[in-house]
Amino acid sequence: MITGLDHVQLAVPPGSEDALRAFYLGVLGMTEVPKPPALAARGGCWFRAGTVHLHLGVETTGFRPARKAHPGLRVTGIDTLAARLTAHGTPVTWDHDLPGHRRFYCADPVGNRLEFLEPDGPARP
């Protein structure tokens, strides 16, 4: 029986960890989670914000960013976040097609799609 979502993993190319840390830590304000030694040897990095866990795993052959598949990240202060991303050189694309939410998309430094959304009014489950 499924009881919850532990993490979402996105593929990243070898050697991209510094750029990813600058984005996920410096721009999004997430926290890096140390990887166990056996997994750290594979490269990549893990991040969290509250109960949200993102694992960025190195794809050693044929990396292609996820341009359709993506994590949907709930946020508060969506306008402030959009302005922060834009100020750091990350364009955002607003989408008004989800009733009851404000949302936008952007790409991380290696091209993976990220969705940020904030409910209009009271939060829904």
C-alpha positions in Angstrom: 0.0 0.0 0.0 1.4 3.4 -1.0 1.6 5.8 2.0 3.3 8.8 0.5 5.9 10.2 -1.9 9.5 9.9 -0.6 11.3 11.9 -3.3 11.4 12.9 -7.0 14.6 12.2 -9.0 15.6 14.2 -12.0 18.5 13.3 -14.3 21.5 15.7 -14.6 24.7 15.5 -16.7 28.1 14.7 -15.2 29.9 17.7 -13.7 26.8 19.9 -13.2 26.7 19.7 -9.4 28.2 23.2 -8.8 25.6 24.9 -11.1 22.8 22.9 -9.5 23.9 23.8 -6.0 24.0 27.5 -7.0 20.4 27.2 -8.3 18.7 24.9 -5.8 20.5 26.3 -2.7 21.2 29.9 -3.7 18.2 30.8 -5.7 15.4 28.4 -4.5 16.7 28.4 -0.9 16.6 24.6 -0.5 18.9 22.7 1.8 21.4 20.1 0.6 21.0 16.6 2.1 24.2 14.6 2.4 24.1 11.4 0.3 25.2 8.2 1.8 28.9 7.5 0.9 28.1 4.7 -1.5 25.6 6.9 -3.4 27.8 10.0 -3.2 30.4 8.3 -5.3 28.0 8.3 -8.2 27.8 12.1 -8.2 24.7 14.2 -8.2 23.1 15.9 -5.2 20.0 15.8 -3.0 18.0 18.7 -1.8 15.0 19.3 0.4 12.6 22.1 1.5 10.3 21.1 4.3 8.9 17.7 3.3 9.8 18.0 -0.4 12.9 16.0 -1.4 14.5 16.3 -4.9 17.3 13.9 -5.9 19.4 15.0 -8.8 21.1 11.9 -10.2 23.9 11.8 -12.8 23.0 10.3 -16.1 26.3 9.1 -17.5 25.2 8.4 -21.0 22.8 10.3 -23.3 21.5 12.9 -20.8 18.4 14.7 -21.9 16.6 17.1 -19.7 13.0 16.4 -18.7 11.1 19.0 -20.7 7.6 17.6 -20.1 7.8 15.4 -17.0 8.4 17.6 -13.9 7.9 18.0 -10.2 5.1 20.3 -9.2 6.3 22.3 -6.2 3.7 24.1 -4.0 4.9 27.5 -2.8 3.8 30.6 -0.9 4.7 34.0 -2.3 4.7 32.9 -5.9 5.2 36.5 -7.3 8.3 37.0 -5.1 9.7 33.6 -6.2 9.1 34.5 -9.9 10.8 37.8 -9.4 13.8 36.1 -7.7 14.2 33.6 -10.4 14.0 36.3 -13.1 16.6 38.4 -11.2 18.9 35.4 -11.2 18.6 35.0 -15.0 16.0 32.2 -15.0 13.0 33.0 -17.2 9.6 32.0 -16.0 6.6 31.1 -18.1 3.2 31.8 -16.4 0.4 29.3 -17.1 -3.2 30.3 -16.2 -4.9 27.0 -17.2 -5.2 25.3 -13.8 -8.3 26.6 -12.0 -7.8 27.6 -8.4 -4.1 28.1 -8.8 -1.4 30.5 -9.9 1.5 28.8 -11.5 4.6 29.1 -13.7 7.3 26.9 -15.1 11.0 27.4 -15.4 14.0 25.3 -16.2 16.9 24.4 -13.8 20.5 25.0 -15.0 20.6 21.8 -17.0 17.1 22.3 -18.6 14.9 20.2 -16.4 11.3 21.6 -16.2 10.1 22.7 -12.8 6.5 23.8 -12.0 5.7 26.1 -9.1 2.1 26.6 -8.0 0.2 28.4 -5.3 -3.5 27.8 -4.6 -5.8 30.8 -4.9 -7.4 31.2 -1.5 -7.3 28.5 1.2 -4.8 25.6 0.5 -6.4 22.4 -0.8 -5.1 18.9 -0.1 
